[in-house]
Amino acid sequence: MPHIAYTDLMLEVMLPISLLIAAGGWWQRRLGENDVLMVRRYISTIVINLFAPALLFAAAATAKFDQQLMSVPLIMIAGIILSWGVLHVVTEWLCRYAHIAAPTRAALMLCGMFGNILFVGYPVLHYIYGERGGEFAAFADMGASTPLLWGLGVWIATHIGQQVRDPGHPIINWIKLPPVWAFVIGVVLAHTGWPIDKLVHAARFIGQPAVPVMLLMLGLSIPWQRLVPRREAILVIIWKLLVLPMLAWLAAKQMVGELQPAQVAGVLESGVPTMLMALSLADRYRLDVELTALIIAWTTILYVLTLPAWLVFLT
């Protein structure tokens, strides 16, 4: 792992992330609730249909396909499946003895399993490893987090949340996502050997707003007036930011011994805040939306402290 100048990391990565989230929070205070929902809807639409596809296409089209790159989604899959198993048992216990409702249980599981791999992990890994770091983030998202979210995540939302019986066709919905197609096309073109440098350059230019705009939307989504954490939320916050990345580190050590950049990237991605998409799933499948937003908020706020700690530990 390259030497990390932590002050530079804070100034060049975490400060802009924090300012964008804070700007979203300030904007939220200026808008009414209906306007906030409308703005979030517009932002989601343009990111999913334009900015994110361009970002993922550029990363996939220039990726160096090797064992190191493939180990990143493997670490992420292992972490998500492990989280599913542990949180399934823990939340079942909470249902029995703390009397939490089924929608709350499903929300807790989703928040502990799925992290903001692309829109928080991408700028962090890009700062550390350059374009290679962007590839790590893209493959962690498209190779692990997104397909599991639309498969296992939707199953948890419907079968454990018990509010929506018919989820439709989540796998088909996943396949229809423009970022998925852009990523697949990028992977295919990467193996053709065709000269696509100019196309990739254009895609990077178009995809540049994806991360800042989504961080702005994150600030719009955080319930700033209701940040008092609930007890069950604290459990998932600790799991997501501290326990899960530690388990990912132990698993990576068992796999390869001395960690290479790809495995470090996998550990760092395991410890990113809860993904914003969990809020959309909670809303769509009638889960505990307030708790989901609360966990997203606290994991994002505390990430400013846990990220430097993990980098010190890993170096």
Backbone bond lengths (Angstrom), bond angles and torsions (degrees), N, CA, C in turn:
res aa  C-N    CA-C-N  psi(-1)  N-CA   C-N-CA  omega(-1)  CA-C   N-CA-C  phi
1 M - - - 1.471 - - 1.521 109.36 -
2 P 1.348 117.85 133.78 1.461 119.43 -178.70 1.515 111.53 -66.27
3 H 1.336 114.89 159.25 1.463 119.80 176.97 1.522 109.16 -64.24
4 I 1.320 116.40 132.90 1.453 121.70 -178.95 1.517 109.60 -107.08
5 A 1.327 116.28 123.42 1.457 120.90 171.66 1.528 106.88 -87.52
6 Y 1.321 115.96 102.49 1.453 119.97 -170.26 1.522 112.43 -65.04
7 T 1.315 116.88 -34.43 1.463 119.09 177.22 1.519 110.46 -63.81
8 D 1.345 115.91 -43.10 1.461 119.60 177.99 1.526 111.28 -64.23
9 L 1.335 116.84 -39.26 1.456 120.27 177.92 1.524 110.79 -60.30
10 M 1.327 116.16 -43.99 1.460 120.01 -179.97 1.532 111.00 -63.90
11 L 1.344 116.48 -41.15 1.456 120.17 -176.07 1.526 112.33 -76.53
12 E 1.322 116.09 -38.79 1.464 119.62 -172.87 1.523 113.69 -90.40
13 V 1.324 117.71 -22.90 1.469 119.97 -176.71 1.527 111.31 -119.44
14 M 1.332 116.65 -59.42 1.466 118.97 -172.64 1.534 112.31 -71.08
15 L 1.326 118.01 -34.31 1.469 119.49 177.81 1.528 111.20 -64.23
16 P 1.345 119.88 -49.71 1.471 118.29 176.47 1.525 112.80 -60.12
17 I 1.354 117.14 -39.71 1.465 119.63 177.92 1.528 109.75 -59.37
18 S 1.326 116.04 -46.66 1.464 120.56 -178.58 1.525 111.76 -63.94
19 L 1.339 116.99 -41.47 1.459 120.82 -179.16 1.528 111.49 -66.18
20 L 1.325 116.68 -38.76 1.462 119.97 179.31 1.529 110.56 -66.57
21 I 1.321 116.56 -42.24 1.468 120.02 178.01 1.526 110.22 -64.83
22 A 1.345 116.08 -42.62 1.462 120.01 178.14 1.529 111.26 -63.42
23 A 1.339 116.96 -38.23 1.469 120.08 177.43 1.523 110.72 -63.12
24 G 1.345 115.78 -39.06 1.454 119.09 176.04 1.519 111.38 -63.35
25 G 1.336 116.49 -38.94 1.456 120.31 177.34 1.517 112.18 -64.73
26 W 1.330 116.20 -41.93 1.473 120.21 177.74 1.523 110.24 -63.36
27 W 1.322 116.58 -41.74 1.468 121.64 179.56 1.523 109.99 -63.76
28 Q 1.333 116.26 -38.57 1.464 120.53 178.73 1.528 111.31 -58.56
29 R 1.337 116.34 -40.30 1.457 120.79 -179.70 1.529 111.43 -67.53
30 R 1.322 117.26 -27.15 1.461 121.12 -177.93 1.523 112.31 -82.86
31 L 1.338 116.32 -20.58 1.459 120.94 -176.23 1.527 110.49 -103.53
32 G 1.290 116.33 157.70 1.450 120.56 170.53 1.519 110.33 -80.78
33 E 1.327 115.44 169.73 1.465 119.39 -176.92 1.518 112.04 -60.24
34 N 1.318 117.68 -41.68 1.464 120.52 179.97 1.516 111.45 -66.10
35 D 1.339 116.65 -38.69 1.459 120.10 178.70 1.527 111.26 -66.69
36 V 1.341 116.45 -37.43 1.455 119.75 177.32 1.518 110.49 -61.50
37 L 1.313 117.38 -45.57 1.461 121.10 178.86 1.525 111.20 -62.01
38 M 1.318 116.55 -39.23 1.464 120.04 179.95 1.531 110.81 -66.69
39 V 1.334 117.00 -44.82 1.459 120.60 179.90 1.523 110.45 -63.55
40 R 1.336 116.82 -43.34 1.459 120.02 178.25 1.521 111.22 -60.32
41 R 1.320 116.46 -39.58 1.468 120.45 179.25 1.523 110.88 -64.14
42 Y 1.325 116.85 -42.88 1.464 120.55 179.17 1.526 111.24 -65.10
43 I 1.328 115.65 -43.89 1.458 119.45 -180.00 1.524 110.80 -62.60
44 S 1.323 117.25 -46.13 1.464 121.13 179.20 1.517 111.08 -57.96
45 T 1.320 116.14 -43.14 1.465 120.55 -177.73 1.522 111.56 -62.36
46 I 1.328 117.00 -47.28 1.461 119.13 -176.38 1.527 111.84 -72.35
47 V 1.334 117.51 -33.41 1.461 119.89 178.27 1.521 110.44 -69.03
48 I 1.336 117.02 -46.83 1.461 120.46 -176.74 1.524 111.91 -68.21
49 N 1.316 117.18 -32.77 1.460 120.03 -174.70 1.525 114.76 -96.79
50 L 1.331 117.88 -13.58 1.464 118.99 -177.19 1.523 113.14 -134.65
51 F 1.317 117.80 -62.95 1.457 120.71 -171.48 1.532 112.83 -66.50
52 A 1.330 116.89 -51.54 1.471 119.82 -178.02 1.528 112.33 -63.91
53 P 1.344 120.07 -44.27 1.462 118.67 176.54 1.527 113.21 -56.70
54 A 1.319 117.10 -41.17 1.466 119.82 179.54 1.526 110.96 -64.88
55 L 1.333 116.82 -43.04 1.460 121.53 179.95 1.525 111.00 -61.59
56 L 1.328 116.81 -46.24 1.463 121.44 -177.53 1.525 111.58 -71.39
57 F 1.321 116.98 -36.52 1.458 119.61 176.81 1.520 110.96 -60.86
58 A 1.328 116.90 -46.49 1.462 120.51 -179.00 1.525 111.28 -61.81
59 A 1.333 117.07 -41.81 1.467 120.02 -179.79 1.524 111.22 -66.49
60 A 1.338 117.08 -42.39 1.464 120.46 -177.88 1.527 112.05 -71.08
61 A 1.328 116.79 -37.75 1.465 120.77 -175.05 1.523 112.88 -70.07
62 T 1.319 117.63 -21.75 1.474 120.94 -178.72 1.521 112.17 -110.95
63 A 1.327 117.40 6.64 1.465 120.57 -174.17 1.522 111.73 -69.51
64 K 1.326 114.80 144.41 1.458 121.64 172.50 1.522 107.53 -94.25
65 F 1.330 115.51 105.66 1.456 120.79 -174.35 1.528 109.65 -80.45
66 D 1.312 115.13 108.16 1.451 120.50 178.96 1.527 108.82 -147.40
67 Q 1.308 115.32 -179.79 1.461 120.06 -177.59 1.520 111.65 -62.55
68 Q 1.327 116.35 -35.31 1.456 119.92 179.60 1.529 111.32 -61.96
69 L 1.315 116.72 -47.29 1.462 120.22 -179.01 1.529 110.79 -62.57
70 M 1.319 116.57 -42.55 1.468 120.13 -177.88 1.524 112.63 -68.36
71 S 1.329 116.91 -20.83 1.465 118.78 -179.77 1.531 111.92 -71.47
72 V 1.333 117.27 -22.54 1.469 120.04 -177.74 1.523 111.28 -65.99
73 P 1.349 119.76 -54.20 1.469 117.68 177.39 1.525 113.05 -63.36
74 L 1.339 118.10 -28.87 1.463 120.02 177.38 1.530 110.93 -64.14
75 I 1.328 116.38 -42.72 1.467 120.17 177.15 1.519 110.24 -63.49
76 M 1.334 116.94 -40.71 1.453 120.58 -179.80 1.526 111.38 -65.84
77 I 1.324 117.05 -42.72 1.470 120.34 178.59 1.519 109.90 -61.60
78 A 1.324 116.47 -44.61 1.464 119.85 179.26 1.527 111.00 -60.02
79 G 1.327 116.82 -42.02 1.456 120.43 -179.94 1.519 112.67 -65.93
80 I 1.331 116.67 -41.05 1.469 120.34 -179.30 1.528 110.11 -67.38
81 I 1.328 117.40 -44.70 1.463 120.74 179.85 1.528 110.35 -64.96
82 L 1.327 116.87 -41.17 1.465 120.32 177.31 1.533 110.37 -61.83
83 S 1.323 116.77 -43.78 1.464 120.48 178.12 1.515 110.98 -60.72
84 W 1.317 116.08 -41.35 1.462 120.60 178.53 1.529 110.38 -57.19
85 G 1.334 116.53 -48.70 1.452 120.24 -178.43 1.519 112.99 -63.24
86 V 1.331 116.27 -48.22 1.467 120.02 -177.40 1.527 110.99 -66.96
87 L 1.328 116.83 -47.62 1.458 119.86 -177.12 1.524 112.24 -69.94
88 H 1.318 116.79 -28.07 1.462 119.45 175.19 1.533 110.18 -60.18
89 V 1.336 115.82 -45.84 1.467 120.66 -179.92 1.525 110.83 -68.88
90 V 1.330 116.72 -46.84 1.470 120.50 -176.38 1.526 111.22 -64.12
91 T 1.331 117.12 -44.90 1.468 119.44 -177.98 1.531 111.63 -71.14
92 E 1.333 116.94 -29.13 1.469 118.74 173.92 1.529 110.20 -64.23
93 W 1.313 115.89 -39.65 1.469 120.36 176.22 1.529 110.25 -63.84
94 L 1.327 117.43 -40.75 1.462 120.68 178.13 1.527 111.60 -64.03
95 C 1.327 115.85 -36.34 1.468 118.79 177.24 1.527 111.05 -62.27
96 R 1.311 116.00 -39.89 1.461 120.11 -175.72 1.530 112.43 -76.24
97 Y 1.331 115.79 -42.90 1.460 118.48 -169.46 1.531 113.83 -108.35
98 A 1.320 117.88 -24.62 1.465 120.38 176.43 1.521 111.73 -104.88
99 H 1.331 115.85 -4.33 1.464 122.71 173.28 1.533 113.01 59.83
100 I 1.337 116.14 41.36 1.465 118.66 173.68 1.528 108.10 -79.17
101 A 1.316 116.48 150.77 1.458 121.88 -178.23 1.523 111.07 -79.92
102 A 1.321 116.49 161.93 1.466 121.87 -179.30 1.533 112.40 -59.65
103 P 1.348 120.10 -43.23 1.472 118.87 177.65 1.532 112.87 -61.60
104 T 1.334 117.05 -33.75 1.464 120.64 177.00 1.513 110.74 -68.77
105 R 1.327 116.11 -41.25 1.469 120.24 179.06 1.527 110.79 -60.44
106 A 1.327 117.09 -46.43 1.463 120.27 -179.89 1.531 110.98 -63.08
107 A 1.329 116.78 -40.28 1.466 120.30 179.09 1.526 111.22 -63.08
108 L 1.333 117.08 -41.78 1.462 120.87 178.39 1.526 110.63 -60.17
109 M 1.320 116.79 -43.33 1.461 119.96 -178.72 1.519 111.22 -64.65
110 L 1.322 117.35 -45.14 1.464 120.28 -179.69 1.525 111.01 -62.88
111 C 1.323 116.80 -41.11 1.471 120.55 -178.64 1.526 111.61 -66.70
112 G 1.318 117.77 -33.38 1.455 120.37 -179.92 1.505 114.13 -82.29
113 M 1.336 117.48 -17.13 1.465 121.37 -175.28 1.525 113.41 -95.31
114 F 1.319 117.39 -37.50 1.465 120.42 -167.87 1.526 111.18 -115.85
115 G 1.329 115.30 122.82 1.456 121.62 -177.38 1.519 112.51 -105.37
116 N 1.310 115.60 166.43 1.460 122.64 179.92 1.532 109.18 -81.46
117 I 1.319 114.50 66.00 1.459 122.69 -170.18 1.522 112.52 -62.88
118 L 1.326 116.59 -43.15 1.458 119.39 -173.79 1.523 112.12 -83.15
119 F 1.326 117.52 -51.07 1.454 119.48 -168.01 1.523 114.03 -84.91
120 V 1.333 117.59 -14.65 1.462 120.88 169.81 1.527 110.13 -110.37
121 G 1.329 116.60 -45.03 1.463 120.30 -178.57 1.523 113.63 -64.62
122 Y 1.334 116.76 -35.74 1.471 119.81 -177.47 1.535 112.51 -60.02
123 P 1.349 119.25 -53.07 1.472 116.96 -179.11 1.520 113.53 -63.69
124 V 1.336 117.41 -32.93 1.468 120.13 178.97 1.524 110.53 -66.70
125 L 1.327 117.08 -50.19 1.465 120.50 -178.55 1.524 111.54 -69.50
126 H 1.320 116.92 -33.05 1.466 119.49 177.51 1.522 110.02 -65.62
127 Y 1.327 117.36 -37.44 1.469 120.34 177.31 1.530 110.87 -64.22
128 I 1.337 116.57 -40.89 1.464 120.59 -175.37 1.522 111.90 -76.69
129 Y 1.347 117.19 -43.79 1.463 121.11 -170.71 1.526 114.18 -118.41
130 G 1.304 118.29 4.02 1.454 119.90 -178.85 1.525 111.05 71.16
131 E 1.349 116.62 -146.51 1.458 120.75 -177.73 1.527 111.87 -60.35
132 R 1.336 116.42 -31.86 1.467 119.48 177.62 1.532 110.74 -61.60
133 G 1.321 116.70 -36.76 1.451 120.30 176.93 1.515 112.13 -64.61
134 G 1.335 116.68 -36.87 1.457 120.05 175.61 1.515 111.83 -63.06
135 E 1.341 116.07 -37.20 1.465 120.21 176.38 1.523 110.90 -63.90
136 F 1.331 116.71 -42.92 1.462 119.99 178.04 1.530 110.83 -56.93
137 A 1.330 116.04 -45.80 1.465 120.29 -178.16 1.528 111.05 -66.32
138 A 1.324 117.06 -42.69 1.465 120.67 -178.54 1.516 111.18 -63.14
139 F 1.324 117.28 -43.25 1.465 119.92 -178.32 1.526 111.36 -74.75
140 A 1.324 118.06 -30.21 1.460 119.90 173.72 1.518 110.31 -64.41
141 D 1.330 116.98 -38.89 1.454 121.14 -178.45 1.523 111.52 -74.38
142 M 1.325 117.15 -54.29 1.463 120.64 -174.98 1.527 113.16 -78.94
143 G 1.329 117.05 -26.30 1.462 120.06 -178.22 1.508 114.16 -90.79
144 A 1.339 117.63 -11.24 1.470 119.59 -176.01 1.519 111.88 -140.42
145 S 1.321 117.17 -64.91 1.461 120.84 -168.15 1.526 113.30 -65.27
146 T 1.326 118.10 -51.67 1.464 120.62 -175.10 1.529 112.97 -64.77
147 P 1.342 119.84 -49.29 1.472 117.33 178.30 1.521 113.59 -63.06
148 L 1.329 118.02 -36.84 1.461 119.65 177.65 1.527 111.36 -69.79
149 L 1.318 116.94 -33.34 1.462 119.59 177.53 1.528 110.74 -62.07
150 W 1.341 116.80 -45.14 1.464 120.58 -177.06 1.519 112.75 -80.42
151 G 1.309 117.27 -10.56 1.450 120.64 174.69 1.512 111.24 -103.61
152 L 1.317 116.04 -78.17 1.459 121.39 -178.77 1.523 111.88 -64.62
153 G 1.332 117.06 -40.29 1.460 120.49 -178.67 1.521 112.37 -61.78
154 V 1.329 116.67 -45.00 1.463 120.20 178.91 1.532 109.97 -67.14
155 W 1.324 117.68 -36.28 1.464 120.26 176.72 1.529 110.57 -60.76
156 I 1.323 117.12 -43.49 1.469 120.89 177.54 1.530 110.06 -62.66
157 A 1.330 116.60 -44.50 1.462 120.54 -177.86 1.520 112.21 -61.62
158 T 1.334 117.30 -36.02 1.463 119.95 -176.41 1.526 112.48 -90.70
159 H 1.335 117.77 -46.43 1.462 120.33 -174.01 1.531 112.89 -80.85
160 I 1.325 117.20 -34.97 1.460 119.15 177.98 1.525 110.64 -92.15
161 G 1.324 117.14 -38.31 1.464 120.10 177.09 1.514 113.13 -66.46
162 Q 1.346 116.63 -34.54 1.472 123.27 172.11 1.522 114.27 60.81
163 Q 1.317 117.89 25.75 1.460 120.40 178.96 1.525 111.93 -106.20
164 V 1.321 117.35 -27.87 1.464 122.40 179.43 1.515 107.63 -125.92
165 R 1.298 117.01 116.13 1.459 120.77 -175.67 1.529 112.78 -80.32
166 D 1.319 116.42 -36.19 1.456 120.39 -176.45 1.527 109.45 -110.95
167 P 1.338 117.18 102.69 1.469 119.09 -178.09 1.514 113.63 -80.18
168 G 1.347 117.08 2.23 1.453 118.74 -174.14 1.517 109.85 80.05
169 H 1.298 115.98 -137.35 1.467 121.01 -179.91 1.533 108.31 -124.45
170 P 1.353 117.60 82.10 1.470 119.79 -174.54 1.525 113.58 -61.33
171 I 1.333 117.47 -35.31 1.468 119.27 179.89 1.522 110.13 -66.67
172 I 1.346 115.67 -41.99 1.467 118.83 176.76 1.528 110.19 -63.74
173 N 1.334 116.54 -40.78 1.469 119.55 177.21 1.522 111.19 -60.48
174 W 1.330 116.34 -38.85 1.472 120.57 177.86 1.521 110.88 -64.38
175 I 1.323 116.59 -45.58 1.465 120.62 -178.45 1.524 110.92 -62.33
176 K 1.322 116.77 -30.72 1.462 120.46 -178.25 1.523 113.32 -77.25
177 L 1.328 118.12 -10.96 1.460 120.41 -176.72 1.527 110.97 -64.51
178 P 1.333 119.34 128.66 1.470 121.18 178.40 1.526 114.18 -55.85
179 P 1.357 120.65 -38.58 1.465 118.36 177.93 1.526 113.46 -60.40
180 V 1.327 117.75 -32.88 1.465 120.78 178.89 1.522 110.11 -65.16
181 W 1.327 116.06 -47.64 1.462 119.56 179.78 1.527 111.63 -64.22
182 A 1.316 116.99 -41.01 1.463 120.13 178.89 1.519 110.87 -62.06
183 F 1.330 116.57 -41.62 1.457 120.91 178.90 1.522 110.67 -64.51
184 V 1.318 117.53 -45.81 1.469 121.04 -179.80 1.524 110.80 -62.46
185 I 1.319 116.93 -44.14 1.472 119.94 178.29 1.524 110.46 -61.48
186 G 1.351 117.00 -40.02 1.458 120.25 177.52 1.519 112.01 -62.28
187 V 1.340 117.07 -42.12 1.470 120.77 178.14 1.526 110.59 -62.64
188 V 1.331 117.01 -43.79 1.470 120.76 179.83 1.520 110.86 -62.35
189 L 1.325 117.09 -47.48 1.462 120.20 -178.94 1.524 112.03 -65.22
190 A 1.329 116.59 -30.20 1.467 119.79 178.47 1.515 111.93 -63.48
191 H 1.340 117.19 -25.18 1.462 121.31 -178.11 1.529 112.90 -97.35
192 T 1.319 117.58 -1.47 1.465 119.06 -179.04 1.518 112.97 -85.70
193 G 1.340 116.16 -25.24 1.460 118.99 -175.64 1.513 113.53 79.84
194 W 1.323 117.91 5.65 1.460 120.61 179.65 1.533 110.34 -71.18
195 P 1.315 117.47 149.92 1.481 120.21 176.88 1.535 110.76 -75.48
196 I 1.295 116.14 102.11 1.472 120.27 -176.54 1.529 111.32 -121.03
197 D 1.329 116.72 20.98 1.467 119.92 -176.01 1.524 112.20 -58.23
198 K 1.320 116.81 -43.21 1.464 119.74 -178.38 1.524 110.84 -67.96
199 L 1.329 116.89 -37.60 1.459 120.52 177.61 1.529 110.63 -64.29
200 V 1.326 116.11 -41.56 1.461 120.61 178.45 1.527 110.47 -64.94
201 H 1.333 116.51 -41.52 1.458 120.27 178.75 1.525 110.47 -60.79
202 A 1.329 116.69 -42.24 1.466 120.41 178.35 1.527 110.88 -64.65
203 A 1.338 116.29 -41.15 1.466 119.85 -179.66 1.525 110.85 -64.73
204 R 1.335 117.10 -40.13 1.469 119.71 177.68 1.526 110.96 -62.32
205 F 1.320 115.41 -40.14 1.467 119.43 179.11 1.528 110.65 -62.22
206 I 1.341 116.56 -44.44 1.467 120.62 -179.59 1.526 110.72 -68.27
207 G 1.335 116.99 -36.53 1.461 120.64 -175.23 1.515 115.31 -80.12
208 Q 1.335 117.39 -8.46 1.461 120.23 -177.25 1.530 114.09 -56.47
209 P 1.338 119.91 -37.76 1.479 118.21 -178.15 1.522 114.25 -73.92
210 A 1.338 119.22 -9.81 1.465 121.18 -172.00 1.525 111.82 -55.80
211 V 1.329 116.52 -52.43 1.461 119.82 -176.09 1.528 111.84 -67.98
212 P 1.350 120.15 -50.74 1.473 118.69 179.56 1.525 113.60 -59.18
213 V 1.333 117.67 -40.40 1.459 120.36 -177.67 1.530 110.82 -67.25
214 M 1.346 117.07 -40.05 1.458 119.23 179.20 1.531 111.61 -69.71
215 L 1.316 117.74 -32.72 1.463 119.96 175.39 1.526 110.58 -67.67
216 L 1.310 116.21 -36.28 1.462 120.20 174.39 1.530 110.10 -62.17
217 M 1.340 116.64 -41.52 1.461 119.88 178.71 1.526 111.14 -68.14
218 L 1.328 116.48 -32.08 1.460 119.54 175.75 1.527 110.59 -60.35
219 G 1.333 116.17 -42.89 1.459 119.90 176.59 1.513 112.49 -63.33
220 L 1.336 116.84 -33.69 1.457 121.24 176.59 1.528 112.35 -68.72
221 S 1.342 116.40 -25.62 1.462 121.03 -172.87 1.523 113.61 -93.04
222 I 1.320 117.90 -17.82 1.468 120.68 -176.79 1.532 110.31 -73.11
223 P 1.319 117.71 132.03 1.479 120.19 178.31 1.527 111.09 -79.45
224 W 1.315 116.89 79.34 1.462 121.74 -171.91 1.524 112.71 -61.42
225 Q 1.320 117.97 -27.81 1.461 120.77 -177.95 1.530 112.26 -83.26
226 R 1.343 116.80 -9.97 1.470 120.43 -175.42 1.524 109.52 -133.54
227 L 1.332 115.91 63.76 1.464 119.99 -175.06 1.533 113.79 -98.46
228 V 1.312 117.81 6.11 1.462 119.16 178.09 1.523 108.08 -68.34
229 P 1.349 118.82 117.66 1.467 119.90 -174.40 1.529 112.42 -73.78
230 R 1.307 115.99 139.13 1.457 121.73 172.39 1.527 109.22 -81.85
231 R 1.328 116.28 155.96 1.461 119.99 -174.72 1.525 112.22 -59.18
232 E 1.329 116.75 -42.98 1.460 119.25 -179.60 1.525 111.77 -67.41
233 A 1.336 116.62 -26.82 1.463 119.87 177.13 1.524 111.07 -68.99
234 I 1.328 117.39 -39.68 1.467 121.69 -179.48 1.518 110.64 -58.23
235 L 1.317 116.44 -39.91 1.462 121.37 179.65 1.522 110.90 -58.61
236 V 1.321 116.96 -47.50 1.464 121.01 -177.79 1.531 111.05 -71.77
237 I 1.314 117.63 -35.84 1.472 120.93 177.93 1.530 110.36 -60.14
238 I 1.326 116.98 -46.43 1.473 121.29 178.34 1.518 110.34 -62.95
239 W 1.335 115.98 -43.02 1.469 119.54 179.50 1.525 110.75 -60.50
240 K 1.338 116.55 -48.34 1.475 120.54 -172.45 1.515 112.25 -68.08
241 L 1.310 118.26 -40.57 1.466 120.82 -172.84 1.523 114.10 -92.00
242 L 1.329 117.70 -24.40 1.467 119.90 -173.52 1.520 113.96 -121.09
243 V 1.326 117.08 -53.47 1.469 119.55 -172.76 1.522 111.52 -72.34
244 L 1.317 117.61 -48.54 1.461 120.47 -177.36 1.527 112.75 -59.35
245 P 1.339 120.32 -49.86 1.470 118.31 177.70 1.524 113.51 -62.15
246 M 1.350 117.60 -31.60 1.458 119.62 175.98 1.523 110.85 -64.85
247 L 1.323 116.96 -42.28 1.462 120.30 177.34 1.527 111.01 -66.14
248 A 1.340 116.90 -37.37 1.467 120.20 176.57 1.522 110.59 -63.97
249 W 1.335 116.53 -38.66 1.466 120.65 177.54 1.530 110.64 -63.75
250 L 1.321 117.18 -44.46 1.460 120.59 178.67 1.522 111.24 -62.78
251 A 1.333 116.66 -41.59 1.462 120.20 178.68 1.519 111.29 -64.51
252 A 1.341 116.53 -42.56 1.470 119.88 179.19 1.524 111.10 -64.88
253 K 1.334 117.38 -37.57 1.467 120.72 177.49 1.528 110.41 -62.55
254 Q 1.329 116.41 -38.98 1.456 119.91 178.54 1.529 111.48 -68.13
255 M 1.305 115.98 -32.30 1.456 120.87 -176.89 1.527 111.88 -74.59
256 V 1.322 116.50 -47.62 1.470 119.48 -168.99 1.521 114.35 -124.75
257 G 1.325 118.36 -6.17 1.465 119.06 -175.39 1.511 109.76 79.25
258 E 1.335 116.13 -111.03 1.459 119.44 178.24 1.523 109.92 -73.05
259 L 1.335 116.20 127.34 1.457 120.18 -175.41 1.521 111.91 -72.45
260 Q 1.328 115.18 133.56 1.447 123.15 172.85 1.532 108.94 -94.30
261 P 1.327 118.08 171.92 1.473 119.11 -178.19 1.522 114.20 -52.40
262 A 1.332 118.02 -38.90 1.459 120.00 -178.36 1.516 111.54 -63.24
263 Q 1.338 116.68 -42.39 1.469 119.22 -179.52 1.533 111.02 -70.31
264 V 1.313 117.02 -36.35 1.470 119.80 175.06 1.524 109.48 -61.57
265 A 1.335 115.96 -41.99 1.463 120.03 178.16 1.524 110.63 -61.05
266 G 1.339 117.16 -40.67 1.448 120.71 178.59 1.524 112.06 -62.79
267 V 1.334 116.42 -40.31 1.468 120.48 178.19 1.531 110.04 -65.96
268 L 1.324 116.85 -45.24 1.464 120.11 179.99 1.528 111.50 -63.05
269 E 1.336 116.90 -39.05 1.459 119.81 178.91 1.530 111.33 -68.30
270 S 1.333 116.92 -28.64 1.459 119.86 177.76 1.523 111.70 -67.09
271 G 1.338 116.65 -23.27 1.458 120.52 -176.79 1.508 115.08 -104.56
272 V 1.355 117.84 16.07 1.466 119.26 177.83 1.528 109.75 -77.11
273 P 1.333 118.67 163.29 1.472 120.80 -179.38 1.523 112.28 -62.75
274 T 1.304 115.76 166.02 1.465 122.01 177.03 1.527 109.99 -59.04
275 M 1.316 115.38 138.79 1.465 120.04 -176.05 1.532 111.60 -69.56
276 L 1.325 114.57 146.94 1.459 121.08 179.67 1.522 111.37 -66.94
277 M 1.336 116.62 -28.21 1.455 120.77 -179.42 1.525 111.88 -62.46
278 A 1.355 117.31 -23.42 1.468 120.08 177.31 1.523 110.97 -60.08
279 L 1.334 116.60 -31.70 1.469 120.59 178.68 1.521 110.52 -68.45
280 S 1.331 116.51 -38.34 1.465 119.91 178.19 1.520 110.90 -65.93
281 L 1.342 116.57 -41.26 1.456 119.81 177.78 1.522 111.52 -65.82
282 A 1.330 116.22 -40.53 1.464 119.44 178.42 1.522 110.91 -61.22
283 D 1.323 116.63 -39.77 1.456 120.51 179.09 1.524 111.10 -70.27
284 R 1.328 116.82 -42.86 1.465 121.10 -177.04 1.524 111.74 -66.16
285 Y 1.337 116.34 -39.28 1.462 120.05 -174.86 1.532 112.95 -105.07
286 R 1.343 116.60 16.84 1.464 123.98 171.31 1.536 111.82 59.10
287 L 1.316 115.53 46.94 1.462 120.39 176.27 1.524 108.81 -92.82
288 D 1.324 116.86 -166.35 1.465 121.61 -179.05 1.535 108.14 -80.97
289 V 1.317 115.57 89.94 1.469 121.22 -175.38 1.524 110.75 -65.85
290 E 1.323 117.70 -41.71 1.462 121.26 -178.07 1.532 111.03 -62.30
291 L 1.330 117.18 -43.67 1.465 120.49 178.53 1.522 111.23 -65.47
292 T 1.322 116.57 -40.76 1.467 120.64 178.48 1.521 111.17 -59.96
293 A 1.322 116.81 -46.90 1.465 120.94 178.40 1.523 111.07 -62.79
294 L 1.324 116.44 -36.98 1.464 120.81 179.83 1.532 111.30 -64.49
295 I 1.323 116.69 -43.59 1.466 120.31 -179.70 1.525 110.46 -68.45
296 I 1.331 117.18 -40.82 1.467 120.03 175.83 1.525 110.04 -58.06
297 A 1.326 116.36 -43.31 1.460 120.72 -178.74 1.518 111.59 -62.72
298 W 1.328 117.01 -51.68 1.458 119.77 -175.06 1.526 113.15 -69.98
299 T 1.313 117.72 -37.78 1.473 118.27 177.09 1.525 110.39 -65.59
300 T 1.326 117.01 -34.87 1.471 119.97 178.84 1.520 110.92 -70.14
301 I 1.328 117.31 -43.49 1.469 121.08 -179.99 1.534 110.85 -64.32
302 L 1.324 116.80 -46.32 1.471 120.92 -176.61 1.525 112.59 -74.74
303 Y 1.320 117.05 -17.52 1.472 120.62 179.23 1.524 111.48 -60.97
304 V 1.315 116.18 -28.90 1.470 119.63 177.43 1.530 110.80 -60.24
305 L 1.333 117.26 -27.52 1.465 122.06 178.43 1.525 112.38 -92.19
306 T 1.329 116.49 -39.48 1.469 118.87 -174.97 1.532 112.92 -75.58
307 L 1.330 117.81 -31.92 1.466 119.20 179.75 1.525 112.00 -60.62
308 P 1.344 120.36 -52.98 1.470 118.71 177.47 1.532 112.50 -58.69
309 A 1.337 116.61 -36.61 1.464 119.28 179.23 1.519 111.15 -62.85
310 W 1.326 116.86 -42.88 1.465 119.88 178.29 1.528 112.24 -66.93
311 L 1.320 117.00 -37.22 1.464 119.40 178.92 1.535 110.58 -66.55
312 V 1.318 117.14 -40.30 1.473 120.24 175.95 1.516 109.47 -62.11
313 F 1.323 117.18 -44.34 1.459 121.03 -179.71 1.532 111.75 -62.61
314 L 1.323 116.24 -43.16 1.460 119.81 -175.59 1.527 112.86 -75.55
315 T 1.328 117.65 -20.85 1.456 119.34 179.07 1.522 111.29 -98.39
